[in-house]
Amino acid sequence: ALYNIVLGGEQLWIVADKGREWPGYPLVGIVVQKELHDGGLRSIRDLRGKRIGVTQLGSTLHYQLGNVLEKDGLTLDDVKVVPLQAMPATVEALKGRQVDAILVPQPFPGATEAQGFGKILAWAGDLYPWQIAAVFYAKGFAADRTRAVAFMQGYVKSARYYFDAALTQKDGRPAPSANYDEVVRITAQYTGARPEIIKLGFPFQDRSGRLLVPDIERQMKWWAANGFIKRPLPLKQIVDTSFIEEAIKTLDR
């Protein structure tokens, strides 16, 4: 939708990282029926011919599925993609054996295992890291350079605070800081999610909020190749990292 909006003539800018699928940070799980897992379904290649539930065609989950399959030598044509509209509906479809596998974010993967009908095959971020979310600037706000950079300075400060509190690791395992509980509390306050759900997994993002720019281009090429956008956009037409780079430079003086 974002790329089609810009292709349609609207101007907005992708300016900073807001979240990535990243190795070691469980977010979206590829979950299969437990009985299929027990019967030997243990790899992505074993998904050939299977029914796989996602929320919608053209969604981030559809994109992840396609790229995870391609990385293992398969394509979307090798599976049956089943759009189910809502996250709870995908879980119920797996439970009711209407699909063989689903892609769902935390806390759903763990819930399927706890209830005994699902098994986490893999975490998508371990298989295919990518820029899943970003900060955007509207044309008018971007034109007010002073305000736009000032906002980004605050964003970089908060990104670093978040990273240091919730995303630091030691020996490949989470090593939250003394500010971890504060970040959980703030997240719960503004999202309405329960703390125990939040603690299942904080989305990874760059410590200073820098974008994974090459991935933006890679995404557009995939969407175009699969018929979801007419053509890829030149990066300079949709990405502007000058705001965050100026903010970082000012903060790090």
N, C-alpha and C positions, 0 to 999 in steps of 0.2 A: 504494500500500500504506500509506504513512504516513497519509494522510487517512482511509482506511478504518479504520485502527487506532483513531484518535481518535473517529471516528463510532461505532465499536463499544464505546466506553466507557472506553478507556484514556486516561490523561492524560500528555501529554508536551508540551514547549514547544520551538518553533523559536526560537533565541536569538541566532544570529550567522551571518554569511556564511562559507561554506567553499569556495565556488567558483561562478563564473558563466561562461556563454558570453558573450563580450564582443568587440566590434569590435577588430581589431588583435591579437588573441591567439588564434592558430589552435589549436583543440582538436578539435572534431568536424568531419570533412570530409564533404561530399556528393560521392561519387565515382561516375562513370559509366563504362561500357565505353568504352575508347579509340576503338573503331571507330565508336561512336555519336557521340562528340564530334567525331571527324574528319568525320563525315557531316553535322554541323550542329547537334547538340544542345548548345546554348550557354547556355541560360537555364532558370530554374525552370519557366517555363511550358511549356518543351519536354518536361517530364517527364509531361505529360498522357498517360494510357494506358499508361505504363511500369510494369514490375515493380520494386518498390523493396524491398530487403532491410533488415530491422532485426533486432535480437536477439529481442525479444518484443513482443507486443501489450500496450500499457499501460506500456511502458518509457519512459525519458527520451528515447530515440531516436525512438520513436513520437510522443511529444509534440512534439519538435522538428520532425519531418517535417510533422506536421499544421499547425503554426503557420507554418512557412516557406512551405508551400503556400498557406495562407490569406492570407498577406501579399501573395502574388502573384496573388490572385484565383481560386485553385483550392481544392479540398478533398480530404480523404482518399478520397472517392468517385471522384475523377478519376484515381486511380492504383490499382494492385494492390499492397497491402502484404503482404510475404512474411516471416513470422516464422521466423528461422533459429537461434534459441537462443543461439549463441555467436559472439563476434567473428570468430574464425578461419573459422567456417563461412560467415559473410557474405562474407568475402574470397574463399573458394573458390567460392562461388556466383557471384560476379561473374566470376571467372576462367573458370569453366565455362559462362558465358553462361546460367545459370539465372535470373539477374535482370539488369536493365538498369542499376540504380544501387543504391548502398548508403550508409548513414550509419554511419561508424565513427570512433572517436577516434584520435589519434596513438598509435602510429606507423604505423598501417595505411594511411592515405591515401598517404603518401609511398612506402610499400612497393609499393603497386599500380602507381604510376607508374614506380618503379625497375624493376619486373618487366615493364613494357610492356603491361599489359592494362587499366590504369585511368587515369582523368584526373580531377583534382580540379575539379569544377564550381564549387564555392564552399565557404567556411567558414561553418558554421551561425551562429557568433557574430557574423559580419559582417551577417547577414541578420535574425537574431532574437535579440537579447540577452535573457538570462533567468537567474534564480537556479536553478542546477542542483544545488547541494549546500549543506548547512547544518549547523550545530552544534545538537544537541538536548540538552535537559535532561530527565531523568526527574522525575516528580513528587516523589519523595523528596529527590533532590539539590537541586531548585529550592527546596524548603522550607527547606533549610539555607542561609539567605541569605548568611551570612558566607563559607562555603566556596564557594558558587556565584559570588559576586562575585570572590573571590580567584582562582579558576580563570580567570575571564574576564579579569582583569588580566594574567595570564600569557599568555593567548591573544592579547590585543591586542598585547602586546609582541612576540610571535612573528610575528603577522600583519604588523606594521610592518617587522620585520626581513626577512621573506620578500619583501614588496613592494619594499622598497628594494634588496634584493639581486638579485631575479630579474625584476621586472615593470616597472621604470622604462623609459621610452622617451624618445628624442630624435628630433625630426622624424619621428615615426611609426615609428621602428625601435627594436628592443631596445637598451637601453644598460645592461647589467648592471654592478653595482658590484663593488668589490673582494671582497665577500663571496659573490659568485655561485658560485664553485667550492665553497665550504663548504656552501652550500645544496644543490648538486648531490650532494655527497658524503653529506650527512645523508639526503637523499631516497633515494639508492641503498642506504644502510645499512639503512633501515627498510622499504623496499619490495622490495628484491631486484632492481630494474630496473637495467639497464646505464646508465652515465652518458650515453652517446651517445644513448640513447633518451629519457632525461629531458630532455636539452637541446633536443629537438624542440619542446617547448612546455610551459611551466608554466601551469596553470590560473589565470585571473585571479580575484582577489578584492579586496574593498575593503581599503584600506590599514589601516583600524582595525577591520575585521571587521563593519562595519554591514551589516545585511540590506537587500535591495531589497524592502521590505515590500509595496508595491503589486503586485509581481509574484506574491507568494504568493496573493493574492486572485484575480488573473488566472488563475493555474494551476488553482485549484479550480473556477472557473467553466468552464474548458475541459474538465477531467476530468468534471464533472457533465454538461455538454452532450453529451459523447461517450459517456456511459453507464458510466464507470469508477468513479464515486462517486455516492452517492444524492443528495447535495446539497452545496453549498459550506458550509464552517464559518464562523461569525463569526471575524474575525481575532483578537479578544480571547480566543477559546477555544483558540487554537493558537500564537499568536505572543506572545512577551514580550521586548521589547528593553530592559527596565529594567536587566537585569544588565550588558549591554555598555555602556549609557549611563552607569551608575554607575562602571564600571571606567574608561572613558575620562575621565570627569570627575576621578576620583582621580589618574590618571596624568598628566593635563595641568595639574594645579594648579601 
